[in-house]
Amino acid sequence: MKAWNESLSLDTSTLQSLPIWVQFLELDIKYWGVESMGKLGSMLGMPIKMDRTTTEKTAIRYARVLIEMP
């Protein structure tokens, strides 16, 4: 990683995928399991992992999954 500055030139021609945190708002807590979140995440890309509050079900405002998106 490099620090960003105005003269930085980014070559995105070789970029094929990008990991992105996705929040599922108002998702019923019964769908917060690994299997359910994996199925939901796979609709967007390749699920990588869930954040700690989602796995522990401690912050129930939203579920969050890291997904590798093409």
C-alpha positions in Angstrom: 0.0 0.0 0.0 1.1 3.5 -0.7 -0.1 6.8 0.8 -2.4 8.6 -1.6 -1.3 11.9 -3.2 -2.5 14.0 -6.1 0.3 12.8 -8.5 -0.3 9.1 -7.8 -1.1 7.1 -11.0 -3.1 4.0 -10.5 -3.0 1.2 -13.1 -6.4 -0.6 -12.8 -5.9 -2.7 -16.0 -4.9 -5.8 -14.0 -7.5 -5.4 -11.3 -10.0 -8.3 -11.5 -11.7 -8.2 -8.1 -12.1 -6.1 -5.0 -12.9 -7.0 -1.4 -15.8 -5.0 -0.2 -17.7 -5.0 3.2 -21.4 -5.3 2.5 -24.0 -4.5 5.1 -27.4 -6.3 5.1 -29.7 -3.9 6.8 -32.8 -5.1 8.7 -31.9 -8.8 8.0 -33.7 -11.1 10.5 -31.3 -12.5 13.0 -32.2 -16.0 12.1 -30.3 -15.5 8.9 -27.1 -14.5 10.5 -25.5 -18.0 10.5 -22.5 -18.9 8.4 -24.5 -20.9 5.9 -27.2 -18.2 5.4 -24.7 -15.4 5.2 -22.6 -17.4 2.7 -25.6 -17.9 0.4 -26.6 -14.2 0.6 -23.0 -13.1 0.0 -22.5 -15.5 -2.9 -25.3 -13.7 -4.8 -22.9 -10.7 -5.0 -19.5 -12.4 -5.3 -17.3 -14.7 -3.2 -17.9 -14.3 0.6 -14.6 -14.2 2.5 -15.6 -13.6 6.1 -18.1 -12.1 8.5 -17.2 -9.4 11.0 -17.1 -10.1 14.7 -20.4 -8.4 15.7 -22.2 -10.4 13.1 -20.8 -13.8 14.2 -21.3 -13.0 17.8 -24.7 -11.4 17.1 -23.9 -8.5 19.4 -24.9 -5.5 17.2 -28.2 -6.4 15.6 -28.7 -3.3 13.5 -27.1 -4.9 10.5 -25.1 -8.0 9.4 -21.8 -7.4 7.6 -19.9 -9.7 5.3 -16.6 -9.2 3.4 -17.2 -10.2 -0.2 -14.7 -10.4 -3.1 -16.6 -8.7 -6.0 -15.6 -9.1 -9.6 
